[in-house]
Amino acid sequence: MFLVIVFLGCLAHCCFGQQKPNNVCPTFQDYYTIRNNSRCWYDFSAEFDTPTVIKLNGYPVIEYRVPTIDGFILGMFRIPSKNPDAWKHPIYLQHGLASTCDYFVGIQRNSLAFVLADAGFDVWLGNYRGTRYSQRHQNLTVFDQIYWDHSMDDIVAYDYPALFSTILSNTDPNGKIVYIGHSLGTTLGLMYAAEYSDIVKSTMHMLILMSPAYTLANMKAPYRLAAPFGSAIMNIARELEIFRLVSQEEILRNGVRLICLESPPLMQFCMQLYNLFYGPNTQFTADLIPTYFNHLPGGTALKVLNHAADLVLGNFRKYNYVEDNYKYYGSLTPPIYDVKKIPIPVQIYYSTQDWATTEPDAINLWNHLPEAARHGITRIDLPAFNHIDFVYSRNAKTIVYNDLIQILNKFLNR
């Protein structure tokens, strides 16, 4: 079921026994002379995958291959704690849309996964179906159109039970999971907690949501302009049979890297374009760009994107099949995910500079939660701290993570 990868210090020496060429620079101008520029350096996060990056940062890692009942095989990574008490409250990290767990380990020791591990927690990094580390299937391949026929409903119904069962069976039998999500990772956590409230009550301590994506009617990002045309886009993709071309991470990531890492002006342009979606006021710096494009896009089904677009239209419900809703649900509209059914405490972090998940939408979520579930809501009001800064800002540890750990320690009586 899982493969244990033992990382030894001597292996790190083998990897770095010879000088690696520079691959990151502090400014766009420095990238013009990156090869011989003493201001530039080598960052392994811009080259390697998650398990390798964990090892090179000096942490142990265990890789799990988790089968779902509908045939998908999901990749999940664990940074195990040596403290048995930590097994009573394993931490599960869930990435957002078209990304992977890579971004929880992307800024070396200041990354959320490592900050939690240093605080003594048992850390698990999940990846939902169709993304870079979860592309395997028992019977299908990514070249099969039907492989990509899944929405957030399938992640919640099939991926999460398999992932969480794996965590609970490999930790303290009386333990409970702490769920930490970012962006669409918060959406999935809310959906799961609302849909399976009885199970969640007995298996989870709390939800911690960074950049919460509930209904997103106040989104400022240009994504809102495409949201009304989601069904039309799906129909075109279906007719042309191009689901894989717009979903598989290898195709998307290679294309983006080819363009966005070609020259300093293109690097700058790509990040400005991305920040139209995240928010223009950011702490994201030039040295992070090669790492960012080593991580993203991480792939996801077009159907998941369309499901996310429904949030922008103000809905928090199961996938909208439009004229086929009655066939799937026995009703003309999809059933809602009722967050008032969430039975565990919810802690929210949001930023006023976030264009994807805005302040009004974060407050709207807070107001819709049952009073017993409102553990806390933290407003980050800085001149520069956008959607992606929650995972890529080198100051996120000071701005968010330290407080998050204090809340966890108090809540768990550590």
GINOR-V526413 format. One record per run of one state. SS is the DSSP state (H for helix, E for strand, L for the rest). FROM is the first residue (numbers start at 1). TO is the last residue. If there is no record, write none. Layout:
BEGIN
SS_FROM_TO / SS_FROM_TO
END
This chain:
BEGIN
L_1_1 / E_2_5 / L_6_8 / H_9_16 / L_17_23 / E_24_24 / L_25_28 / H_29_33 / L_34_40 / E_41_41 / L_42_43 / H_44_46 / L_47_49 / H_50_56 / L_57_60 / E_61_67 / L_68_71 / E_72_79 / L_80_83 / H_84_89 / L_90_90 / E_91_94 / L_95_100 / H_101_104 / L_105_107 / H_108_110 / L_111_111 / H_112_118 / L_119_122 / E_123_126 / L_127_135 / E_136_137 / L_138_144 / H_145_148 / L_149_151 / H_152_169 / L_170_176 / E_177_182 / L_183_183 / H_184_195 / L_196_196 / H_197_203 / E_204_210 / L_211_222 / H_223_227 / L_228_229 / H_230_240 / L_241_248 / H_249_260 / L_261_263 / H_264_278 / L_279_285 / H_286_295 / L_296_301 / H_302_312 / L_313_316 / E_317_317 / L_318_321 / H_322_329 / L_330_335 / E_336_336 / L_337_338 / H_339_341 / L_342_344 / E_345_351 / L_352_358 / H_359_368 / L_369_370 / H_371_373 / E_374_380 / L_381_388 / H_389_392 / L_393_395 / H_396_411 / L_412_414
END
